[in-house]
Amino acid sequence: MQDNQMEMLSILGEFIKNNPDERELKRALAVRLALGNTPYLDIAELLGVHKSFITFWKQEFRLSCT
């Protein structure tokens, strides 16, 4: 795994531990699972979201890390 991806997973881990807002947690979990190469269909079923939700928040997270 790339150093940058490890850093992003670490950032997400801290965010998840410190944020009780259900919507924010769902977004962070979707991104974390996507970065871990979990298939989008599996993430969508697990979290009850559309695949476009995962794509959108993954892109937003990547932009916020640059």
Summary of the structure (lengths in Angstrom):
residues: 66
radius of gyration: 11.1
end to end distance: 18.2
largest distance: 30.2
contacts: 165
relative contact order: 0.15
helix: 79%
strand: 0%
